[in-house]
Amino acid sequence: MTLRLAFMGTPDFAVRSLAEIAAAGHEIVRVYTQPPRKRGRGQSEQKTPVHQLAELLGIPVSTPVSFKDDAVLEAFESLDLDAAIVVAFGQILPQRALDAPRLGCLNLHGSLLPRWRGAAPVQRAVMAGDTVTGVQIQQMEAGLDTGPILLSETVAISDTDTAASLHDKLMDTGALMWSRALAALERGSLQAVPQSQEGVTYASKITPEEARIDWTRPAAELSPHIRGLSPFPGAWFELATEKGPVRVKVLMATSEAGEGAPGTALDDKLLIACGAGALRLVRLQREGKGAMKAEDFLRGTAVPAGTVLG
């Protein structure tokens, strides 16, 4: 027996899930994703990663601007679905959409709920210095990531993980969960476990203000903060040069012993004083340049001891 499904997703994080569900032999009758966006210097329209894979798989694609539109909802209801699979779709589904599939809508979320409900669970987990997170499949409700948990896997966060590396771990782990979840859904053996009402945290979107490095913070806090913003949007500081200030992103940094005025270089190898301790900047990206190791960065841009970073 196979399930009649719709898949809703947009970014790279969702691509692996779509591929695994298709490989399991389920009938994916429609893929929903965000509309094409203009990108790049030429401002040409680019389809989302999920859209591109769906076309390769020969699955019809819909790109509604809003799921609140009656025509969109009617078309969705007419699909006569067993279930809808949602992975980083990027739109909130109204109750009418949640009620349409016979077995409801299942969502893959990149944290151990109720910790880090919301838009940026991967980044927030790293930024907060968490040592463990996970991936969960939940039964969707109208609330923000409040639905009961159907399947869960834990994933360790190392002290070298960035948002990018953790993203890939969670993406792969989550994608492999679908075959078990959907097989159990077919059998009627999925057990829904209500979320705890304790330990609720929200993973709000990253704001531009958070990306600028505040050197008055302790180094032990800044190191995971920087990794959680790497590679995008990238934690940054301003460096004074002969041609004026330039923005430099820090993509990796480690905490070390050191003492001085916050933001001051303590040596000529990018050891920077913080509110407590110091940070050794390991990987950087100067404005308009590619990412590089600290030693390569210093060959083109000297940062002698005593330099104050903005």
Secondary structure, DSSP 8 states (H G I E B T S, - for coil): ---EEEEEE-SHHHHHHHHHHHHTT-EEEEEE----EEETTTTEEE--HHHHHHHHHT--EE--S-TTSHHHHHHHHTT--SEEEEES--S---HHHHHSSTT-EEEEESS-TTTTEES-HHHHHHHTT-SEEEEEEEE--SSTT-S-EEEEEEEE--TT--HHHHHHHHHHHHHHHHHHHHHHHHHT----B---SSS--EE----HHHHB--TTSBHHHHHHHHHHTTTTT-EEEEE--TT--EEEEEEEEEEE---SSTTBBSSSS-EEE-SBSEEEEEEEEETTS--EEHHHHHHHS---TT-B--
